[in-house]
Amino acid sequence: MVILIHGIWLTGLEMFLLRRRLLSAGYSVSCFQYPSLKSPPEDNAAALADFIHDQQADTIHLVAHSLGGIVLMHLFNQGSDLPPGRVVLLGSPVQGSVVAHRITRLSGLKRLLGHSVNRGLTGGAPEWDGGRDLGVIAGTLNMGVGWLVGGVKRPNDGTVSVAETQLPGATDACTQRVSHFGLLFSRKTAKAIIQFLQHGQFAET
């Protein structure tokens, strides 16, 4: 089974193509929906733990986009007794987001991020403990909201830089020539996710 975790401002419906491709690969798929602005990542992580425990599956893989990856960092930091499975992060700024930092300094725009900045998008996410296979996919197509606030360090996906996604202790990492939201729609990215879920690495064996 695979659980998808969406990013900020989203609902999970945007992951329909990825869900369809995972279903075609033989996985059952559920999407965890959470209030990305109204609750901080650590509270959403606690709700995610409950959601996982409600699933009837011996193995549960987790695939998270953007802020969803930070929610996952909190999930594992909380020490929940979770079923085995692999983890894939898609464009998750686990090192903190320069775009989020700049938005918080702009008058009237800070509310756009809500509580997502609390040990979240502006830094402070828990470190990865390396307890299971975790793969990181970052985009390198510079098309996104980053240019609205002064740009993002290259290489980047238009919103998040590759450097912001780097996670010490990750099992494997790769880049895809797609934008931040393109990570959700790219067939090539879906193939890489499935490869990692099956084999624990992005390179084909």
N, C-alpha and C positions, 0 to 999 in steps of 0.2 A: 504494500500500500504506500502511496505517496500523499503527503499533505503539502499543499501550496500555501505560502504566506505572502500576502501582497505588501506593497510599500505605502508610503504616505499619500494621502488624498485619494487612494484607490479603494476598491471594494472586493477585488478578486475576480470580478467578471472579466477584467482585462486579460486574464490568464487563460481564456477559453481555448485558444489555439494550442498553448502548451499542454493544457489538460487533455485535449483531444489526441495529441501526439503521444502522451504518456499512456492514455487508454489503449491506443493502437499498439503500443509496445507491450501490452499485457498487464499493466498496473491498474489497480483500483485507485481512484483519486478523489480527495476531498479538499476543500478550500477553507482555511480558517479566516474568518472575517473579524476584524477588531477595530476599535475606535482610535485611529492613528493620531488624532489631534487631542481628543478628550482625556486620554489616559497615557501615562508615561510607558516606555517600553517594558520596564520591569513588571508593571501591573498587567500589561497585555501578555507577557510571558507566563504569568501565573494562570491566566485564562487559557492560554494555549496548552499548558500542561493538563488542565482539566479536559480540554477538547481531545487531546491525544489519549488520555486514559479512557475516554468514552468510546474510542474506536475498537472494533473487534478484529484485531490483527496482531499477529506475533511479531512481525517486522514492519516498521514504519519509517520510511525515508522522508526527509524534510527538504523542501526546495523553497528558498526565500528570495524575494526581490527587494533590493534597496533597504529601506527601514526594517523590513521584515527580517533581514539578516541580523540586525542589532537586537531585535526581539529574541531571536534564537540564541544570541550570546547570553542574554539574561536568563533564558530558559535553562541552559545547561549550568550556568553559574548558581542557579537556585537549587541544584542538586536533586531535581525530580527523578523519581525512579521510572525511567522511560524504557520502552521496548527497543531492541537493537535496530539499527538502520544507518544509512549514510546521509550526509548533509551536503547540499550544494547552495552556495550563495551567489546571487546574480547582481552585480553592481552595488554591493552593500558597502557603504562608507564606514567600515568598522573602526577606522582610525580617525573618524570625525570628518565632517563635510565643510569645505571652505565656502561653498554656496550657502549652507545653512548659517554659518558664522556671519556672512555678509548680510543675509536677510535679517538676522536679529539686530543688526546695527542700523537698519533702515527704518526711519520713523513710520509707524503705521503698518509695517509689514510683518513684525514679529509674530502677530497673532496667526499668520498663515501657517506657522509651524506648531502652534499649540504646545502640548506637553511632550512632543516628540524630541525636544531638545534636552529633556531631563535624562542625563546619562545616556544620551542617544546621538542625535545627528550632529551635535556640536562637540562630541567627545565624551569620554568617560564610560564607554561600554566595557563590560567585563572582558578579560583576556580569555582566549580559547585554551581549554585544558587538554586538548588532544585526545579526548576520550573515545573518539570514533573517527572514521574516515570523513574528511571534510574537503570539498573541492570549491575553489573560487573561480568564477568566470567574470571577467571585466570587459567592458566594451571600449572600443577605440575610435568610434565614428563621432566626431565632434559636432553633434547636432542636439541641442537641448537648451534648458533654461539658464545654463551657466553664463552664457554671453550677456544675459540681462543684468548680471551683477558683477561684470568685470572679467569674465572668463575663468577657466579652470586650467591648472597645470597640465600640460601634455605629457604623455598621451591620456586622453579622457574620452568619455562617452557623451560629452555635452553637458553633463550634470555632475558626474563623479569622476575623479581622476583614478587611474590605475593604482597609483601609490596609496590612495585612500582605501582601496579594497584589500590591500595586502595584509595577510593575517599570519603572524608567526605560529607555527605548529600545524598549519594546513597541510593536508596530504598531497595536494596537487593544485595547480593553478594554470589558467590559460586565458588568452584574450580572443575576442571575436570582433570582427569589423562591423559592429552594430552600435546603435545609439543606446542610451539608458533605457528607454521604453522599448526599443527594438529588441532587447534581450528577451522580451516576452513573446515576440512574434517570429523570431528567426528560426527557420528549420534547422540550420546548422547548430545553433545554440541548443535546441531541443535534443539534437543527436548527441551533443557533448554531454548533456545532462544524463541522458539514458546510458551512455557509455560509462559514466562515472558511477551511476547507481548500480550497474551490473558488475563492474570490475574494480571500482575504487581508484580509477585513474582516467585521465582524459585521452591519452594516446591509445589508439587501437592496438590490441595485442595480436 
